[in-house]
Amino acid sequence: MILVDSSVWVDYFNGIISRETDLLDEKISTTPILIGDLILIEVLQGFKKDKDYKKAKGLFSQFIHVELGGFEIANKSADNYRKLRKKGVTIRKTIDMIIASYCIENNVTLLHADKDFQPMEKLLGLITI
């Protein structure tokens, strides 16, 4: 299972070719793809044209929907944030901390194109491709 971050989806829908969008193209038909509620919001709110918005909603409806937050993940996210701060790393976006903590706690691989996840890979054991 792979959770795909909004950083990859935005590039994907904008037709940007990258290692991550190529991986998404490859995995989309062979690997179970998760779409998180917070990621869904981030991606869908960015569409300007109704046609593109509806197309994306249709694509997202095919994936496994997961709630990324909740009380347990909120606590784990705070713990992980504090661990990183003690090591001199500050994560800028709370949603990224929630996404990473969800993946760590549920042993889910994350596909991303966001440098903010790199310290979480190195220091918290976040699994990425």
C-alpha positions in Angstrom: 0.0 0.0 0.0 1.1 3.5 -0.8 -0.1 6.8 0.4 0.5 9.5 -2.2 1.2 13.0 -0.8 -0.4 16.1 -2.3 3.0 17.2 -3.6 3.0 14.3 -6.1 -0.7 14.7 -7.0 -0.3 18.3 -7.8 2.6 17.6 -10.1 0.6 14.6 -11.6 -2.4 16.7 -12.4 -0.3 19.5 -13.8 1.4 17.1 -16.2 4.8 17.5 -14.6 7.1 14.6 -15.4 9.3 13.5 -12.4 10.6 10.4 -10.7 7.6 10.6 -8.4 4.9 11.1 -11.0 6.5 8.3 -13.1 6.3 6.1 -10.0 2.7 7.0 -9.5 1.9 6.2 -13.1 3.6 2.8 -12.6 1.9 2.0 -9.3 -1.6 3.3 -9.9 -2.6 0.1 -11.7 -0.5 -2.4 -9.7 -0.5 -1.3 -6.1 -3.2 -0.4 -3.7 -3.2 3.4 -3.4 -4.5 5.2 -0.3 -5.9 8.7 -0.4 -6.0 10.5 2.9 -8.7 12.9 3.8 -6.3 15.8 4.4 -4.5 15.1 1.2 -7.8 15.0 -0.7 -8.7 18.4 0.6 -5.3 19.9 -0.3 -5.5 18.6 -3.8 -9.1 19.2 -4.7 -9.2 22.8 -3.3 -6.5 23.7 -5.8 -8.5 23.1 -9.0 -9.8 26.1 -10.8 -11.9 24.4 -13.5 -14.9 22.4 -12.6 -14.1 19.9 -15.3 -10.7 19.2 -13.8 -12.1 19.1 -10.3 -14.7 16.5 -11.3 -12.1 14.4 -13.1 -9.9 14.3 -10.0 -12.8 13.4 -7.7 -13.6 10.5 -10.1 -10.0 9.3 -10.0 -9.8 9.6 -6.2 -13.1 7.6 -5.8 -11.2 4.5 -7.1 -8.7 4.5 -4.2 -8.8 3.4 -0.6 -10.0 6.3 1.6 -8.3 6.8 5.0 -8.7 9.3 7.8 -5.2 10.5 8.6 -6.0 12.2 11.9 -7.8 11.2 15.0 -6.7 11.3 18.7 -4.0 8.6 18.5 -2.3 10.1 15.4 -2.6 13.6 16.9 -0.7 12.4 19.9 1.9 10.5 17.8 2.3 13.6 15.6 3.0 15.8 18.6 5.5 13.2 20.0 7.2 13.0 16.6 7.3 16.8 16.2 8.9 17.1 19.7 11.5 14.4 18.9 12.5 16.2 15.7 12.7 19.6 17.5 15.0 18.1 20.1 17.3 17.1 17.2 17.1 20.7 15.8 14.6 20.0 13.1 11.4 22.0 12.8 8.6 20.7 10.5 6.8 23.7 8.9 3.4 22.1 8.2 1.3 20.2 10.7 -0.4 18.3 8.0 3.0 16.8 6.9 3.6 15.7 10.5 0.2 14.0 10.6 0.8 12.3 7.2 4.2 11.0 8.2 3.0 9.9 11.7 0.0 8.0 10.1 2.4 6.2 7.7 4.9 5.3 10.5 2.1 4.0 12.8 0.4 2.0 10.1 3.5 0.8 8.2 2.4 2.5 5.0 4.9 3.7 2.4 4.7 7.3 1.4 5.3 8.7 -2.1 6.1 12.4 -1.9 8.0 15.2 -3.6 8.4 17.4 -0.5 11.7 18.0 1.2 9.9 18.4 4.6 9.6 14.6 4.8 13.3 13.9 4.5 14.2 14.4 8.1 11.2 12.2 9.1 12.7 9.5 6.9 16.1 9.8 8.5 15.1 10.4 12.1 11.7 8.7 12.5 11.9 5.8 10.1 9.3 7.0 7.7 9.3 4.6 4.7 9.2 6.2 1.3 9.7 5.3 -2.3 
